[in-house]
C-alpha cells in the first residue's frame, strides 16, 4: 500500500522524536525487568505499588483515591484490588451505609507479601539503576513532578 507524503513525514517525525513512544518503550523495558524478579513471588509491579502506597498511607482509602495517588487508571486499580483481595493482601476498610462505596487497607498477609518481595525488588532496582545511571530516579522524579504540576 502506498502512503501519502504527510503520513510518511509524520512517521519519520515520530521515529525521530516521539516522547510517547520512547516513554512507552522505557516503561515496558523497566517493567519487564521488575516482572522477571517479582513474578516468582506471584506479585506484579502495580500490585507492589498498591501495597506500598497502602502501607505509607496507613489508613483505609477509597480505590479512586489510591488510583489518583498512583496515577493509575481506575479500572486497573479495580482489577488489581480484586485480585489482591482474593489473595488476602488487602481487605475492606470502611463501607458506606449504602454499601456502594468501600475503602481498602493492607492486610497482615499483604504486609508479609511486601516483606517477601524486598530482595527481588532490590535486585530489579539495582539492575535498572545500573543500566540507566544513578541519576535516573531523580531525573524521572523531576519529569513526573513537572507533568503532575501541569495537570
Phi and psi in degrees as GROMACS dihedral restraints (atoms count N, CA, C in turn):
[ dihedral_restraints ]
;  ai    aj    ak    al  type     phi  dphi    fc
    3     4     5     6     1   -87.3    20    10
    4     5     6     7     1   142.0    20    10
    6     7     8     9     1  -109.0    20    10
    7     8     9    10     1   154.0    20    10
    9    10    11    12     1   -84.4    20    10
   10    11    12    13     1   164.1    20    10
   12    13    14    15     1   -59.4    20    10
   13    14    15    16     1   -42.4    20    10
   15    16    17    18     1   -60.2    20    10
   16    17    18    19     1   -37.4    20    10
   18    19    20    21     1   -67.9    20    10
   19    20    21    22     1   -43.4    20    10
   21    22    23    24     1   -62.9    20    10
   22    23    24    25     1   -39.2    20    10
   24    25    26    27     1   -64.4    20    10
   25    26    27    28     1   -42.7    20    10
   27    28    29    30     1   -60.0    20    10
   28    29    30    31     1   -47.1    20    10
   30    31    32    33     1   -63.3    20    10
   31    32    33    34     1   -42.5    20    10
   33    34    35    36     1   -62.1    20    10
   34    35    36    37     1   -43.1    20    10
   36    37    38    39     1   -64.0    20    10
   37    38    39    40     1   -42.9    20    10
   39    40    41    42     1   -61.2    20    10
   40    41    42    43     1   -45.5    20    10
   42    43    44    45     1   -62.0    20    10
   43    44    45    46     1   -34.0    20    10
   45    46    47    48     1   -79.3    20    10
   46    47    48    49     1   -33.1    20    10
   48    49    50    51     1  -146.9    20    10
   49    50    51    52     1     6.4    20    10
   51    52    53    54     1   -67.9    20    10
   52    53    54    55     1   115.0    20    10
   54    55    56    57     1   -67.1    20    10
   55    56    57    58     1   -39.3    20    10
   57    58    59    60     1   -59.5    20    10
   58    59    60    61     1   -45.3    20    10
   60    61    62    63     1   -65.0    20    10
   61    62    63    64     1   -43.4    20    10
   63    64    65    66     1   -65.6    20    10
   64    65    66    67     1   -45.1    20    10
   66    67    68    69     1   -65.7    20    10
   67    68    69    70     1   -38.4    20    10
   69    70    71    72     1   -60.6    20    10
   70    71    72    73     1   -45.3    20    10
   72    73    74    75     1   -65.1    20    10
   73    74    75    76     1   -43.4    20    10
   75    76    77    78     1   -58.7    20    10
   76    77    78    79     1   -45.9    20    10
   78    79    80    81     1   -58.3    20    10
   79    80    81    82     1   -47.7    20    10
   81    82    83    84     1   -62.8    20    10
   82    83    84    85     1   -41.2    20    10
   84    85    86    87     1   -69.0    20    10
   85    86    87    88     1   -42.6    20    10
   87    88    89    90     1   -67.5    20    10
   88    89    90    91     1   -44.1    20    10
   90    91    92    93     1   -59.2    20    10
   91    92    93    94     1   -41.0    20    10
   93    94    95    96     1   -60.3    20    10
   94    95    96    97     1   -41.8    20    10
   96    97    98    99     1   -61.2    20    10
   97    98    99   100     1   -46.9    20    10
   99   100   101   102     1   -68.0    20    10
  100   101   102   103     1   -40.0    20    10
  102   103   104   105     1   -59.1    20    10
  103   104   105   106     1   -41.1    20    10
  105   106   107   108     1   -60.4    20    10
  106   107   108   109     1   -34.3    20    10
  108   109   110   111     1   -83.9    20    10
  109   110   111   112     1   -36.5    20    10
  111   112   113   114     1   -87.8    20    10
  112   113   114   115     1   -27.1    20    10
  114   115   116   117     1   -54.0    20    10
  115   116   117   118     1   -42.5    20    10
  117   118   119   120     1   -59.0    20    10
  118   119   120   121     1   -20.9    20    10
  120   121   122   123     1   -90.1    20    10
  121   122   123   124     1    -3.1    20    10
  123   124   125   126     1    74.8    20    10
  124   125   126   127     1    26.4    20    10
  126   127   128   129     1  -124.9    20    10
  127   128   129   130     1   138.8    20    10
  129   130   131   132     1  -104.8    20    10
  130   131   132   133     1   165.3    20    10
  132   133   134   135     1   -59.9    20    10
  133   134   135   136     1   -49.3    20    10
  135   136   137   138     1   -59.9    20    10
  136   137   138   139     1   -37.1    20    10
  138   139   140   141     1   -66.4    20    10
  139   140   141   142     1   -39.0    20    10
  141   142   143   144     1   -64.9    20    10
  142   143   144   145     1   -38.7    20    10
  144   145   146   147     1   -60.5    20    10
  145   146   147   148     1   -44.0    20    10
  147   148   149   150     1   -63.9    20    10
  148   149   150   151     1   -47.7    20    10
  150   151   152   153     1   -60.5    20    10
  151   152   153   154     1   -41.1    20    10
  153   154   155   156     1   -64.1    20    10
  154   155   156   157     1   -45.2    20    10
  156   157   158   159     1   -63.1    20    10
  157   158   159   160     1   -43.4    20    10
  159   160   161   162     1   -62.9    20    10
  160   161   162   163     1   -36.4    20    10
  162   163   164   165     1   -64.9    20    10
  163   164   165   166     1   -46.6    20    10
  165   166   167   168     1   -65.6    20    10
  166   167   168   169     1   -41.2    20    10
  168   169   170   171     1   -68.3    20    10
  169   170   171   172     1   -42.1    20    10
  171   172   173   174     1    71.2    20    10
  172   173   174   175     1    17.9    20    10
  174   175   176   177     1  -152.2    20    10
  175   176   177   178     1   164.3    20    10
  177   178   179   180     1   -61.9    20    10
  178   179   180   181     1   135.3    20    10
  180   181   182   183     1  -134.7    20    10
  181   182   183   184     1   152.1    20    10
  183   184   185   186     1   -74.1    20    10
  184   185   186   187     1   144.5    20    10
  186   187   188   189     1   -55.0    20    10
  187   188   189   190     1   -35.5    20    10
  189   190   191   192     1   -65.2    20    10
  190   191   192   193     1   -38.5    20    10
  192   193   194   195     1   -64.2    20    10
  193   194   195   196     1   -45.2    20    10
  195   196   197   198     1   -61.4    20    10
  196   197   198   199     1   -42.0    20    10
  198   199   200   201     1   -61.1    20    10
  199   200   201   202     1   -42.5    20    10
  201   202   203   204     1   -64.9    20    10
  202   203   204   205     1   -44.2    20    10
  204   205   206   207     1   -59.7    20    10
  205   206   207   208     1   -40.0    20    10
  207   208   209   210     1   -94.1    20    10
  208   209   210   211     1     4.1    20    10
  210   211   212   213     1    52.5    20    10
  211   212   213   214     1    46.0    20    10
  213   214   215   216     1  -113.7    20    10
  214   215   216   217     1   144.7    20    10
  216   217   218   219     1   -61.3    20    10
  217   218   219   220     1   142.7    20    10
  219   220   221   222     1   -63.1    20    10
  220   221   222   223     1   -35.6    20    10
  222   223   224   225     1   -66.1    20    10
  223   224   225   226     1   -37.6    20    10
  225   226   227   228     1   -65.7    20    10
  226   227   228   229     1   -42.4    20    10
  228   229   230   231     1   -61.2    20    10
  229   230   231   232     1   -46.0    20    10
  231   232   233   234     1   -60.5    20    10
  232   233   234   235     1   -45.7    20    10
  234   235   236   237     1   -59.9    20    10
  235   236   237   238     1   -47.3    20    10
  237   238   239   240     1   -64.2    20    10
  238   239   240   241     1   -43.5    20    10
  240   241   242   243     1   -63.7    20    10
  241   242   243   244     1   -36.7    20    10
  243   244   245   246     1   -62.5    20    10
  244   245   246   247     1   -47.3    20    10
  246   247   248   249     1   -62.8    20    10
  247   248   249   250     1   -44.2    20    10
  249   250   251   252     1   -67.4    20    10
  250   251   252   253     1   -33.4    20    10
  252   253   254   255     1   -70.5    20    10
  253   254   255   256     1   -40.3    20    10
  255   256   257   258     1   -59.4    20    10
  256   257   258   259     1   -35.5    20    10
  258   259   260   261     1   -84.5    20    10
  259   260   261   262     1    -5.8    20    10
  261   262   263   264     1    84.0    20    10
  262   263   264   265     1    13.5    20    10
  264   265   266   267     1   -84.4    20    10
  265   266   267   268     1   -25.0    20    10
  267   268   269   270     1  -131.2    20    10
  268   269   270   271     1   158.7    20    10
  270   271   272   273     1  -143.8    20    10
  271   272   273   274     1   158.1    20    10
  273   274   275   276     1   -61.2    20    10
  274   275   276   277     1   140.8    20    10
  276   277   278   279     1   -95.8    20    10
  277   278   279   280     1  -102.6    20    10
  279   280   281   282     1   -92.8    20    10
  280   281   282   283     1   145.2    20    10
  282   283   284   285     1  -121.1    20    10
  283   284   285   286     1   135.4    20    10
  285   286   287   288     1   -65.6    20    10
  286   287   288   289     1   164.6    20    10
  288   289   290   291     1   -59.8    20    10
  289   290   291   292     1   -32.1    20    10
  291   292   293   294     1   -82.3    20    10
  292   293   294   295     1   -14.5    20    10
  294   295   296   297     1    80.3    20    10
  295   296   297   298     1     2.3    20    10
  297   298   299   300     1   -88.7    20    10
  298   299   300   301     1   -20.8    20    10
  300   301   302   303     1  -120.3    20    10
  301   302   303   304     1   131.3    20    10
  303   304   305   306     1  -134.6    20    10
  304   305   306   307     1   149.9    20    10
  306   307   308   309     1  -113.0    20    10
  307   308   309   310     1   164.5    20    10
  309   310   311   312     1  -129.0    20    10
  310   311   312   313     1   156.3    20    10
  312   313   314   315     1  -136.5    20    10
  313   314   315   316     1   159.2    20    10
  315   316   317   318     1   -75.4    20    10
  316   317   318   319     1   139.1    20    10
  318   319   320   321     1   -92.4    20    10
  319   320   321   322     1   173.7    20    10
  321   322   323   324     1   -60.1    20    10
  322   323   324   325     1   -40.9    20    10
  324   325   326   327     1   -62.3    20    10
  325   326   327   328     1   -36.5    20    10
  327   328   329   330     1   -65.4    20    10
  328   329   330   331     1   -40.2    20    10
  330   331   332   333     1   -63.1    20    10
  331   332   333   334     1   -43.3    20    10
  333   334   335   336     1   -64.5    20    10
  334   335   336   337     1   -39.0    20    10
  336   337   338   339     1   -64.6    20    10
  337   338   339   340     1   -43.6    20    10
  339   340   341   342     1   -62.0    20    10
  340   341   342   343     1   -44.9    20    10
  342   343   344   345     1   -60.1    20    10
  343   344   345   346     1   -39.6    20    10
  345   346   347   348     1   -68.6    20    10
  346   347   348   349     1   -17.4    20    10
  348   349   350   351     1   -92.2    20    10
  349   350   351   352     1    -2.6    20    10
  351   352   353   354     1   -57.0    20    10
  352   353   354   355     1   -50.7    20    10
  354   355   356   357     1   -63.1    20    10
  355   356   357   358     1   -45.8    20    10
  357   358   359   360     1   -61.1    20    10
  358   359   360   361     1   -44.0    20    10
  360   361   362   363     1   -62.7    20    10
  361   362   363   364     1   -45.9    20    10
  363   364   365   366     1   -60.7    20    10
  364   365   366   367     1   -41.5    20    10
  366   367   368   369     1   -62.8    20    10
  367   368   369   370     1   -44.3    20    10
  369   370   371   372     1   -64.3    20    10
  370   371   372   373     1   -44.8    20    10
  372   373   374   375     1   -59.0    20    10
  373   374   375   376     1   -47.4    20    10
  375   376   377   378     1   -62.4    20    10
  376   377   378   379     1   -39.5    20    10
  378   379   380   381     1   -64.8    20    10
  379   380   381   382     1   -42.9    20    10
  381   382   383   384     1   -69.4    20    10
  382   383   384   385     1   -44.5    20    10
  384   385   386   387     1   -64.3    20    10
  385   386   387   388     1   -37.9    20    10
  387   388   389   390     1   -62.1    20    10
  388   389   390   391     1   -37.7    20    10
  390   391   392   393     1   -75.5    20    10
  391   392   393   394     1   -38.4    20    10
  393   394   395   396     1   -97.9    20    10
  394   395   396   397     1   -19.5    20    10
  396   397   398   399     1   106.6    20    10
  397   398   399   400     1   152.7    20    10
  399   400   401   402     1   -68.3    20    10
  400   401   402   403     1   -18.2    20    10
  402   403   404   405     1   -87.0    20    10
  403   404   405   406     1    -4.3    20    10
  405   406   407   408     1   -57.9    20    10
  406   407   408   409     1   -48.0    20    10
  408   409   410   411     1   -58.5    20    10
  409   410   411   412     1   -44.0    20    10
  411   412   413   414     1   -70.4    20    10
  412   413   414   415     1   -34.4    20    10
  414   415   416   417     1   -63.7    20    10
  415   416   417   418     1   -46.0    20    10
  417   418   419   420     1   -62.4    20    10
  418   419   420   421     1   -41.2    20    10
  420   421   422   423     1   -59.6    20    10
  421   422   423   424     1   -43.3    20    10
  423   424   425   426     1   -59.5    20    10
  424   425   426   427     1   -47.0    20    10
  426   427   428   429     1   -63.1    20    10
  427   428   429   430     1   -44.8    20    10
  429   430   431   432     1   -61.9    20    10
  430   431   432   433     1   -44.1    20    10
  432   433   434   435     1   -61.0    20    10
  433   434   435   436     1   -38.4    20    10
  435   436   437   438     1   -66.5    20    10
  436   437   438   439     1   -42.0    20    10
  438   439   440   441     1   -69.0    20    10
  439   440   441   442     1   -39.1    20    10
  441   442   443   444     1   -65.3    20    10
  442   443   444   445     1   -40.3    20    10
  444   445   446   447     1   -63.9    20    10
  445   446   447   448     1   -29.6    20    10
  447   448   449   450     1   -82.6    20    10
  448   449   450   451     1    -5.1    20    10
